[in-house]
Amino acid sequence: DEQPIWFFVGLNTHASALAGRPEHTDSIAHDGTWHFQLSGTKLWRLRPTAELEAMAREKGQRLGPLDVLCRPGDLIVVST
């Protein structure tokens, strides 16, 4: 059986930017989240998982959040 593919298309009809969803993790079994920016901008704040932070600490490294601003034509793929 083929796995289903789904997508979401949204449009902000408000005069100002939307606040977006509260911080969350898409913790489901799939190949990641793809986001293609058609118009406007979207700011993503990505942060490492606890497992990745622990691996970095073992190597003497420190990881923090990463801000990614998507503009029209940008594609971001996040492995969740």
C-alpha distances in whole Angstrom, upper triangle without the diagonal:
4,6,9,12,16,19,23,26,29,33,36,38,41,44,43,41,38,38,35,33,34,33,30,27,24,23,19,16,15,17,20,21,22,25,27,31,31,35,37,37,35,36,33,35,33,34,33,32,34,32,33,37,37,36,39,41,41,42,45,43,42,39,40,38,37,37,36,37,34,36,35,33,32,28,28,25,25,23,23
4,6,9,13,16,20,23,26,30,33,35,38,41,40,37,35,36,32,30,32,31,28,25,21,21,17,15,13,14,17,18,19,22,23,27,28,31,34,33,31,33,30,32,30,32,31,30,32,31,31,35,36,35,37,40,40,40,43,41,40,37,37,35,34,34,32,33,31,32,31,29,28,25,24,21,22,20,21
4,7,10,13,17,20,23,27,30,33,35,38,37,34,32,32,28,27,28,27,24,21,18,17,14,11,10,11,14,15,16,19,21,24,26,29,31,30,28,29,27,29,27,28,28,26,29,28,28,32,33,32,34,37,37,38,40,38,37,34,34,32,31,31,29,30,28,30,29,27,26,22,22,19,19,17,17
4,6,10,14,17,20,24,27,29,32,35,34,31,29,30,26,24,27,26,23,21,17,17,14,12,10,12,14,14,15,17,19,22,23,26,28,28,26,28,26,27,26,28,28,27,30,29,29,32,34,33,35,38,39,39,41,39,38,34,34,31,30,30,28,29,26,28,27,25,24,21,20,18,19,18,17
4,7,11,14,17,21,24,26,29,32,31,28,26,27,23,22,25,24,21,19,16,17,14,13,10,11,12,11,11,14,15,18,19,23,25,24,23,24,23,25,24,26,26,25,29,28,28,31,33,32,34,37,38,38,40,37,36,32,32,29,28,27,25,25,23,24,23,21,20,17,17,15,16,16,16
4,7,10,13,17,20,23,25,28,28,25,23,24,20,19,22,22,19,18,14,16,13,14,11,12,12,11,11,12,14,16,17,20,22,22,20,22,21,23,22,25,25,25,28,28,28,31,33,33,34,37,38,38,40,37,35,32,31,28,26,26,23,24,21,22,21,20,19,16,16,15,16,16,16
4,7,10,14,17,20,22,25,24,22,20,21,17,17,20,20,18,17,14,17,15,16,13,14,12,10,9,9,11,13,14,17,19,18,17,19,18,21,21,23,25,25,28,28,28,30,33,33,33,36,38,38,39,36,34,31,29,26,24,23,21,21,18,19,18,17,16,14,14,13,15,16,16
4,7,10,13,16,18,21,21,18,16,18,14,14,18,18,17,17,14,17,16,18,16,16,14,11,10,9,10,12,12,15,16,16,15,17,17,20,20,23,25,25,28,29,29,31,33,34,34,37,39,39,40,36,34,30,29,25,24,22,20,19,17,18,16,17,16,14,15,15,16,17,17
4,7,10,13,16,19,19,16,15,17,14,15,19,20,19,20,17,21,20,21,19,19,17,14,12,10,10,10,10,12,14,14,14,17,17,20,21,24,27,27,31,32,31,33,36,36,36,39,41,41,41,38,36,32,30,26,25,22,20,18,16,16,14,15,15,14,15,16,18,20,20
4,7,10,12,15,15,13,12,14,12,13,17,19,19,20,18,22,21,23,22,22,19,16,14,12,11,11,10,11,12,13,12,15,16,19,21,24,27,28,31,32,32,33,36,37,36,39,41,41,42,38,36,32,29,26,24,22,19,18,15,15,14,16,16,16,16,18,19,22,21
4,6,9,12,12,11,10,14,12,15,18,20,21,22,21,25,25,27,25,25,22,19,17,14,13,11,10,9,10,12,12,16,17,20,23,26,29,30,33,35,34,35,38,39,38,41,43,43,43,40,37,33,31,27,25,22,20,18,15,15,14,16,17,17,18,20,21,24,24
4,6,8,9,8,7,11,11,14,17,19,21,23,22,26,26,29,27,27,24,20,19,16,15,13,12,10,9,11,11,14,17,20,22,25,29,30,33,35,34,35,38,39,38,40,43,43,43,39,36,33,30,26,24,21,20,17,15,15,14,17,18,19,19,22,23,26,25
4,7,9,9,10,13,14,17,20,23,24,26,25,29,30,32,31,31,28,24,23,19,19,16,15,13,12,14,15,18,20,23,26,29,32,34,37,39,38,38,42,43,42,44,47,47,46,43,40,36,33,29,28,25,23,20,19,18,17,20,21,22,23,25,26,29,29
4,5,7,8,11,13,16,19,22,23,26,26,30,31,33,32,32,29,25,24,21,20,18,17,14,12,14,15,17,20,22,25,28,32,33,36,38,38,38,41,42,41,43,46,46,46,42,39,35,32,28,27,24,23,20,19,18,18,22,22,24,24,27,27,30,30
4,7,9,13,15,18,21,23,26,28,28,32,33,36,35,35,31,27,26,23,22,19,18,15,12,14,15,18,21,23,26,29,33,35,38,40,39,39,42,43,42,44,47,47,46,42,39,36,32,29,28,24,23,20,19,18,18,22,23,25,25,28,29,32,32
4,7,9,12,16,18,20,23,26,26,30,31,34,33,33,29,26,25,21,21,17,17,14,11,12,13,14,18,20,23,26,30,32,34,37,36,35,39,40,39,40,44,43,42,39,36,32,29,25,24,21,20,17,17,17,18,21,21,23,23,26,26,30,29
4,7,9,12,15,17,19,22,23,26,28,31,29,29,26,22,21,18,18,15,15,13,9,9,9,11,14,16,19,22,26,28,31,33,32,32,35,36,35,37,40,40,39,35,32,29,26,22,21,17,17,14,14,14,15,19,18,20,20,23,23,26,26
4,6,9,12,14,16,19,20,23,25,28,27,27,24,20,20,17,17,15,16,14,11,11,10,11,13,15,18,21,24,26,29,31,30,30,34,35,34,35,39,39,38,35,31,28,25,21,20,17,17,15,15,15,17,20,19,20,19,21,21,24,23
4,7,8,11,14,17,18,22,24,27,26,27,23,20,20,17,19,17,18,17,14,12,10,10,12,13,16,18,22,23,26,28,28,27,31,32,31,33,36,36,35,32,29,25,22,18,18,15,16,14,15,17,19,21,20,21,19,21,20,23,22
4,7,9,11,14,15,18,20,23,23,23,19,16,17,14,16,15,17,16,14,12,9,9,10,11,14,16,20,21,23,26,25,25,29,30,29,31,34,34,34,31,27,24,21,17,17,14,14,14,14,16,18,20,18,18,17,18,17,20,19
4,6,8,11,12,15,17,21,21,21,18,15,17,15,17,17,19,19,17,15,12,12,11,11,13,15,18,19,21,24,23,24,27,28,28,29,32,33,33,30,26,23,20,17,17,15,16,16,16,19,20,22,20,19,17,18,16,18,16
4,6,10,12,15,18,21,21,22,19,17,19,17,20,20,22,22,20,17,14,13,11,11,12,14,16,17,19,22,22,21,24,26,26,27,30,31,31,28,24,21,18,15,16,15,16,17,18,21,23,25,22,21,19,19,17,19,17
4,7,10,13,16,19,20,20,17,15,17,16,20,20,23,23,21,18,14,12,10,9,9,10,13,13,15,18,18,18,21,23,22,23,26,27,27,24,21,18,15,12,13,13,15,16,17,21,23,24,21,20,17,17,15,16,14
4,7,9,12,15,16,17,14,13,16,16,19,20,23,24,22,20,16,14,12,10,10,10,12,12,14,16,17,17,20,22,22,23,26,27,27,24,21,18,16,13,15,15,16,18,18,22,24,25,22,20,17,16,13,14,11
4,5,9,12,13,14,11,11,14,15,19,20,23,24,24,21,17,16,12,11,10,10,11,9,12,14,14,16,18,19,20,22,24,25,26,23,21,17,16,14,15,16,16,18,19,22,24,24,21,19,16,14,11,11,7
4,6,9,10,11,9,8,12,13,17,19,22,23,23,21,17,17,14,14,12,13,13,12,15,16,16,18,20,21,22,24,26,27,28,26,23,20,19,16,17,17,17,19,19,22,23,23,21,18,15,13,10,10,6
4,7,9,11,10,11,14,16,20,22,25,27,27,25,21,20,17,16,14,14,14,11,14,14,15,17,19,20,21,23,25,26,28,25,23,20,20,18,19,20,20,22,22,26,27,26,24,21,17,15,12,10,6
4,6,9,9,10,14,16,20,22,25,27,28,26,22,22,19,19,17,17,17,14,17,17,18,20,22,22,24,26,27,29,30,28,26,23,23,21,22,23,22,24,23,26,27,26,24,21,18,15,12,10,7
4,7,8,11,14,17,21,24,26,29,30,28,25,24,21,21,19,19,18,16,18,17,18,21,22,22,24,27,27,28,31,28,27,24,24,23,23,24,24,26,25,28,28,27,24,21,18,15,13,10,8
4,6,8,11,14,18,21,23,26,27,25,23,23,20,20,18,19,18,17,20,19,19,22,24,23,25,27,28,29,31,29,28,25,24,23,22,23,22,24,22,25,25,24,21,18,16,12,11,9,8
4,7,9,13,16,19,22,25,26,24,22,22,19,20,17,18,17,17,20,18,18,21,23,22,23,27,27,27,30,27,26,23,23,22,21,22,20,22,20,23,23,21,19,15,13,9,9,7,8
4,7,10,13,16,19,22,23,21,18,18,15,16,13,15,15,15,18,17,17,20,22,21,22,25,26,26,28,25,24,21,20,18,17,18,16,18,17,20,21,19,16,13,10,7,5,4,5
4,7,10,13,16,18,19,17,15,15,12,14,12,15,15,16,19,19,18,21,23,23,24,27,28,28,30,26,25,21,20,18,16,16,14,16,14,17,17,16,14,10,8,6,5,6,7
4,7,10,13,16,17,15,13,14,12,15,14,17,18,19,22,22,21,23,26,26,26,29,30,30,31,28,27,23,22,19,17,16,14,14,12,14,14,13,11,7,6,4,7,9,10
4,6,9,12,13,12,10,12,10,14,13,17,19,20,24,24,23,25,28,27,27,30,32,32,32,29,27,23,22,19,16,15,12,12,9,11,11,10,8,6,5,6,9,12,13
4,6,9,11,11,10,13,12,16,16,20,22,23,27,28,26,28,31,30,30,33,35,34,35,31,30,26,24,21,18,16,13,12,8,9,8,7,6,4,7,9,12,15,17
4,6,7,7,8,11,12,15,17,20,23,25,28,29,27,29,32,32,31,34,36,35,36,32,30,26,24,21,18,16,12,10,6,6,5,6,5,6,9,12,14,18,19
4,7,9,10,14,15,19,20,24,27,28,32,33,31,33,36,36,35,38,40,39,40,36,34,30,28,25,22,19,16,13,10,8,5,6,8,9,12,15,18,21,22
4,7,9,13,15,19,21,25,27,30,33,34,32,33,37,37,36,38,41,40,40,36,34,31,28,25,22,19,16,12,9,7,5,8,9,12,14,17,20,23,24
4,7,10,13,17,19,23,26,28,32,34,32,32,36,36,35,37,40,39,39,35,32,29,26,23,20,16,14,10,8,6,6,10,11,13,15,18,20,24,24
4,7,10,13,16,19,23,25,28,30,28,29,32,32,31,33,36,35,35,31,29,25,22,19,16,13,10,7,5,5,7,10,9,12,12,16,17,21,22
4,6,10,13,16,19,22,25,27,25,25,29,29,28,30,33,33,32,29,26,22,20,16,14,10,8,6,5,7,9,12,10,11,11,14,14,18,19
4,7,10,13,16,19,22,24,22,22,26,27,25,27,30,30,29,25,23,19,16,12,10,7,6,4,6,9,12,14,12,12,11,14,14,17,17
4,6,10,13,15,19,20,19,19,23,23,22,24,27,27,26,23,20,16,14,10,8,6,5,6,8,11,14,15,12,12,9,11,10,14,14
4,7,10,13,16,18,16,16,20,20,19,21,24,24,23,20,17,13,10,6,6,5,6,9,11,15,18,19,15,15,12,13,11,14,14
4,7,9,13,14,13,13,16,17,16,18,21,21,21,17,15,11,9,5,5,6,8,11,13,16,19,20,16,15,11,11,9,11,11
4,7,9,11,10,9,13,14,13,15,18,18,18,15,12,8,6,4,6,9,11,14,16,20,23,23,20,18,15,14,11,12,11
4,7,8,6,6,10,10,10,12,15,15,15,12,10,7,7,7,9,12,14,17,19,23,26,25,22,20,16,15,11,11,10
4,5,5,6,9,10,11,12,14,16,17,14,12,10,10,10,12,15,17,20,22,25,28,28,24,22,18,16,12,11,10
4,6,5,6,9,10,10,12,15,15,14,12,10,11,12,15,18,20,24,25,29,32,31,28,25,22,20,16,15,13
4,5,5,6,9,10,11,13,15,13,13,11,13,14,16,20,21,25,26,30,33,32,28,26,22,20,16,14,13
4,5,5,6,9,10,11,13,11,10,8,11,12,14,17,19,22,24,28,30,29,26,23,20,18,14,13,12
4,5,5,6,9,10,10,9,7,6,8,11,13,17,19,23,25,29,31,31,27,25,22,20,17,16,15
4,5,5,6,9,10,9,9,9,12,15,17,21,23,27,28,32,35,34,31,29,25,23,20,18,17
4,6,5,7,9,9,10,10,13,16,17,21,23,27,28,32,34,34,30,28,24,22,19,17,17
4,5,5,6,5,6,7,11,13,15,19,21,25,27,30,33,32,29,27,23,22,19,18,18
4,5,5,5,6,8,12,15,17,21,23,27,29,33,36,36,32,30,27,25,22,21,21
4,6,7,10,12,15,18,20,24,26,30,32,36,38,38,34,32,28,27,24,22,22
4,5,9,11,15,18,19,23,25,29,31,34,37,36,32,31,27,26,24,22,23
4,7,10,14,17,19,23,25,28,31,34,37,37,33,32,28,27,25,24,24
4,7,10,14,15,19,21,25,27,30,34,33,29,28,25,24,22,21,22
4,7,10,12,16,19,22,25,28,32,32,28,27,23,23,20,20,20
4,7,9,13,15,19,21,25,28,28,24,23,20,19,17,17,17
4,7,10,13,16,19,23,26,26,23,22,19,19,16,17,17
4,7,10,13,16,19,23,23,20,19,16,16,14,15,15
4,6,10,13,16,20,20,16,16,13,14,12,14,15
4,7,10,13,17,18,14,14,12,14,13,16,16
4,6,10,13,14,10,11,9,11,11,15,16
4,7,10,12,9,11,10,13,14,17,19
4,7,8,6,7,8,11,13,17,18
4,6,6,9,10,14,16,20,22
4,6,9,12,15,18,21,23
4,7,10,13,17,20,22
4,7,10,13,17,19
4,7,10,13,16
4,7,10,12
4,7,9
4,6
4
